[in-house]
Amino acid sequence: MLRRLHPLLVLLLTAMAPLTTSAQSLRVFIGTYTGTGSQGIYTTTFDLKKGTFSAPTTAAETPNPSFLDLSPDLKVLYAVNESPSGVRAFSIGESGRLEPLGTPPEGAVGPCDVAVHPGGHMAVVANYGGGSVVAFPLKSDGSLGARSDLEQHTGKSVNAKRQEAPHAHGVTFSRDGLHLVVPDLGIDRVKVYAVDAAKASLTPRPAADLSVEPGSGPRHAAFSRDGRQLYVINELLSTITVADFDARTGGLRATQTLSTLPAGYSGLSTTAEIVVHPSDWYVYGSNRGHDSIAVFRRNPKTGALTWVEVIPTGGKTPRNFAITPDGAWLIAANQDSDTLTVFAIDQASGRLRASGHSLSLPRPVCVAFVARE
């Protein structure tokens, strides 16, 4: 799988991978949609040598826990419940069993994403249904305090069916935790907020916001590991927008937009997830409809992307995918075929190779990793 690794790439992988060299496996948590055989959040272990899963078990029974995030110390897992609306915190036991922490706070209205501050001081939730972003302080045990801030978005855009109102769709903290970016599908804008972690509050920075092409529908975003660029995946037009990021002001400036679909494709498709490889050399985006992962090479100096390939995920509707912290494997959650498929990543080119390994699970949505010794 590894061939002719560039020396700089070796150094980057070593410096950026949070796993110790003795790690042989990862604990994996998987968010799902319930009501069709799923009970909630599942857990399994992933063998980093073989690319295989252990048999999954139920970690917590909770309704429609779609998207997940972890505390910086990897001791607490946070999940948004899409219906009925809510956000919950769970302590992580040694076996992967999740135990609820505290009482779920009010403020999550049609939530679709959750992110924890890099310093572990606060959590934020994107409310797709409410068109807003809300903040919660985190207590010493990791439980969620009462809502400390709500920032309501306003406006609409050109797609009458999907952009009739604001729809905050993702929440992503900058690497230093000083800013939060919120892609809003409904208004074709990536909103930028200054973060006061001690107060668990957000301050809008409208001059720093990024506007994308009308009808794009920005969904999720990912910062480069060096913090110089933000990559925004646009759901409705199946594109990725590259933007330079000013860490001082939070300002975003678009530099490139390119398609996630192969030339000549005319079928119906929307994008879902975007992930930057731990080496900072590659960027990946998922297509739903075309049911594939698009692979791009990143220029480390300019942040610009170059098309590498698009590869089928071997399932239907890849809602979310994740790359293992060592950069060796990509796991795609195929929501509508009840499978998670595993791909080996070629470190020299970023290309994906189907490993032949998969996991069957009802309606998988989100994949989150915890390192295990």
ZAMARGU-4260 file (C-alpha; in steps of 0.2 Angstrom, whole numbers, plus 5000, padded with zeros to 4 digits):
<rodrens>
0) 5000/5000/5000 | 5015/5012/5004 | 5026/5015/4989 | 5039/5029/4986 | 5034/5040/5001
5) 5040/5058/4999 | 5051/5061/5015 | 5041/5077/5019 | 5025/5066/5018 | 5033/5054/5031
10) 5037/5069/5042 | 5020/5076/5041 | 5011/5059/5044 | 5022/5056/5059 | 5019/5074/5066
15) 5000/5075/5063 | 4994/5057/5067 | 4988/5057/5085 | 4990/5038/5087 | 5005/5031/5095
20) 5015/5019/5086 | 5009/5005/5097 | 4991/5007/5092 | 4984/4992/5083 | 4966/4996/5083
25) 4953/5010/5085 | 4937/5011/5093 | 4923/5017/5081 | 4907/5025/5085 | 4893/5025/5072
30) 4878/5037/5072 | 4863/5030/5063 | 4845/5034/5059 | 4833/5023/5070 | 4816/5016/5066
35) 4822/5004/5052 | 4831/4991/5063 | 4844/5003/5071 | 4843/5006/5090 | 4855/5021/5090
40) 4874/5023/5092 | 4884/5008/5088 | 4902/5003/5092 | 4915/4992/5085 | 4934/4991/5084
45) 4944/4993/5068 | 4960/4984/5065 | 4973/4996/5058 | 4984/4982/5051 | 4970/4972/5042
50) 4957/4985/5039 | 4943/4974/5047 | 4929/4977/5060 | 4924/4968/5075 | 4906/4963/5077
55) 4896/4979/5081 | 4887/4981/5097 | 4874/4994/5103 | 4883/5008/5113 | 4868/5018/5117
60) 4849/5017/5113 | 4844/5035/5107 | 4833/5041/5093 | 4841/5046/5076 | 4859/5051/5083
65) 4865/5056/5066 | 4881/5066/5068 | 4894/5064/5082 | 4909/5072/5090 | 4921/5068/5104
70) 4929/5078/5118 | 4948/5082/5116 | 4952/5069/5129 | 4941/5056/5120 | 4931/5053/5136
75) 4915/5060/5131 | 4904/5058/5115 | 4892/5071/5109 | 4877/5067/5097 | 4863/5077/5089
80) 4846/5068/5089 | 4838/5074/5073 | 4820/5068/5078 | 4815/5072/5091 | 4827/5086/5091
85) 4840/5086/5104 | 4859/5085/5108 | 4866/5073/5121 | 4883/5070/5130 | 4888/5052/5134
90) 4903/5046/5144 | 4913/5032/5135 | 4916/5016/5145 | 4931/5004/5142 | 4920/4992/5132
95) 4913/5007/5122 | 4897/5007/5131 | 4890/5025/5132 | 4882/5032/5148 | 4871/5048/5147
100) 4878/5063/5155 | 4867/5076/5163 | 4850/5082/5156 | 4849/5086/5137 | 4848/5105/5136
105) 4835/5115/5126 | 4840/5124/5110 | 4843/5111/5097 | 4829/5113/5084 | 4831/5102/5069
110) 4849/5099/5073 | 4861/5091/5060 | 4879/5094/5066 | 4889/5096/5082 | 4907/5101/5086
115) 4917/5102/5102 | 4929/5117/5105 | 4948/5111/5103 | 4950/5116/5121 | 4935/5106/5127
120) 4926/5122/5134 | 4910/5122/5124 | 4900/5113/5111 | 4890/5121/5096 | 4876/5114/5086
125) 4870/5118/5069 | 4851/5119/5068 | 4846/5115/5050 | 4827/5116/5054 | 4829/5132/5065
130) 4842/5141/5053 | 4853/5145/5068 | 4869/5140/5078 | 4868/5137/5097 | 4882/5136/5110
135) 4883/5126/5126 | 4896/5127/5140 | 4904/5110/5145 | 4904/5106/5163 | 4919/5098/5171
140) 4912/5080/5168 | 4909/5084/5150 | 4890/5086/5152 | 4881/5100/5143 | 4876/5116/5152
145) 4861/5127/5148 | 4862/5136/5131 | 4873/5151/5132 | 4871/5158/5115 | 4860/5157/5100
150) 4864/5165/5083 | 4849/5166/5071 | 4853/5167/5052 | 4842/5176/5040 | 4839/5176/5021
155) 4836/5164/5007 | 4843/5160/4990 | 4838/5154/4972 | 4833/5136/4975 | 4814/5138/4980
160) 4813/5120/4986 | 4829/5120/4997 | 4834/5138/5000 | 4817/5146/5005 | 4825/5150/5022
165) 4842/5149/5031 | 4848/5131/5035 | 4863/5130/5045 | 4871/5114/5040 | 4888/5112/5048
170) 4899/5118/5062 | 4918/5118/5062 | 4931/5127/5073 | 4947/5134/5067 | 4962/5125/5072
175) 4966/5137/5086 | 4948/5138/5092 | 4947/5157/5090 | 4934/5156/5076 | 4919/5145/5070
180) 4913/5143/5053 | 4895/5138/5049 | 4890/5133/5031 | 4872/5138/5028 | 4864/5129/5014
185) 4849/5140/5013 | 4858/5157/5011 | 4873/5152/5001 | 4885/5158/5014 | 4898/5152/5026
190) 4895/5162/5042 | 4910/5166/5053 | 4910/5169/5071 | 4923/5174/5084 | 4923/5162/5098
195) 4925/5166/5117 | 4927/5149/5124 | 4927/5155/5142 | 4910/5162/5140 | 4904/5149/5127
200) 4898/5163/5116 | 4899/5168/5098 | 4901/5185/5090 | 4896/5187/5071 | 4910/5193/5059
205) 4900/5197/5044 | 4914/5205/5035 | 4923/5188/5036 | 4909/5178/5029 | 4911/5168/5012
210) 4898/5169/4999 | 4897/5155/4986 | 4889/5154/4969 | 4870/5156/4971 | 4861/5139/4972
215) 4877/5130/4978 | 4870/5125/4995 | 4886/5125/5006 | 4885/5110/5018 | 4900/5105/5027
220) 4918/5112/5029 | 4935/5107/5034 | 4951/5116/5037 | 4968/5111/5031 | 4979/5105/5044
225) 4991/5120/5042 | 4975/5131/5045 | 4978/5141/5029 | 4963/5135/5019 | 4945/5131/5022
230) 4937/5118/5010 | 4918/5120/5008 | 4908/5106/5000 | 4892/5113/4991 | 4878/5100/4992
235) 4866/5107/4978 | 4879/5110/4964 | 4891/5096/4969 | 4906/5107/4970 | 4920/5111/4982
240) 4925/5129/4985 | 4943/5133/4991 | 4945/5148/5002 | 4960/5156/5010 | 4958/5159/5029
245) 4965/5173/5039 | 4968/5166/5056 | 4969/5184/5063 | 4952/5191/5057 | 4943/5175/5052
250) 4941/5181/5035 | 4938/5169/5020 | 4942/5173/5002 | 4937/5161/4988 | 4951/5155/4977
255) 4944/5140/4967 | 4928/5131/4964 | 4928/5114/4956 | 4916/5099/4953 | 4916/5083/4963
260) 4908/5074/4948 | 4917/5066/4933 | 4916/5076/4917 | 4900/5071/4907 | 4890/5065/4922
265) 4872/5071/4920 | 4862/5061/4933 | 4855/5067/4949 | 4868/5069/4963 | 4871/5079/4979
270) 4887/5080/4990 | 4888/5076/5008 | 4905/5076/5017 | 4922/5083/5015 | 4938/5078/5024
275) 4956/5083/5023 | 4969/5069/5024 | 4980/5070/5040 | 4996/5073/5028 | 4987/5089/5022
280) 4991/5083/5004 | 4974/5076/4999 | 4955/5081/5000 | 4941/5070/4999 | 4922/5073/4995
285) 4907/5061/4994 | 4893/5061/4981 | 4876/5054/4984 | 4867/5049/4969 | 4883/5046/4960
290) 4888/5036/4976 | 4906/5039/4975 | 4921/5048/4984 | 4930/5061/4974 | 4949/5063/4977
295) 4959/5079/4975 | 4978/5082/4978 | 4981/5098/4988 | 4995/5110/4984 | 5004/5113/5000
300) 5009/5131/4996 | 4993/5138/4988 | 4980/5126/4994 | 4973/5123/4977 | 4966/5106/4972
305) 4969/5095/4957 | 4958/5081/4952 | 4964/5064/4955 | 4950/5052/4953 | 4932/5047/4958
310) 4929/5030/4965 | 4912/5021/4969 | 4909/5018/4987 | 4901/5001/4984 | 4885/5006/4992
315) 4871/5019/4991 | 4871/5037/4998 | 4888/5039/5006 | 4882/5052/5019 | 4898/5053/5029
320) 4915/5046/5029 | 4931/5047/5040 | 4949/5044/5038 | 4959/5035/5051 | 4971/5046/5061
325) 4986/5037/5053 | 4979/5042/5036 | 4979/5024/5030 | 4961/5020/5028 | 4945/5028/5023
330) 4928/5022/5029 | 4912/5027/5020 | 4895/5026/5028 | 4882/5021/5015 | 4866/5026/5023
335) 4854/5018/5010 | 4862/5002/5008 | 4866/4998/5027 | 4884/4996/5024 | 4901/5004/5029
340) 4915/5000/5016 | 4933/5001/5019 | 4946/5009/5007 | 4965/5008/5008 | 4973/5025/5004
345) 4989/5026/4994 | 5000/5038/5003 | 5010/5043/4987 | 4995/5047/4977 | 4980/5049/4988
350) 4970/5036/4977 | 4958/5024/4985 | 4958/5005/4984 | 4943/4995/4989 | 4949/4983/5002
355) 4935/4971/5001 | 4930/4973/5019 | 4914/4980/5025 | 4902/4981/5040 | 4883/4979/5039
360) 4873/4991/5050 | 4856/4999/5048 | 4856/5016/5041 | 4874/5022/5046 | 4876/5040/5045
365) 4892/5046/5054 | 4909/5038/5059 | 4919/5044/5074 | 4936/5036/5079 | 4944/5034/5097
370) 4962/5028/5098 | 4965/5012/5108 | 4981/5004/5114
</rodrens>
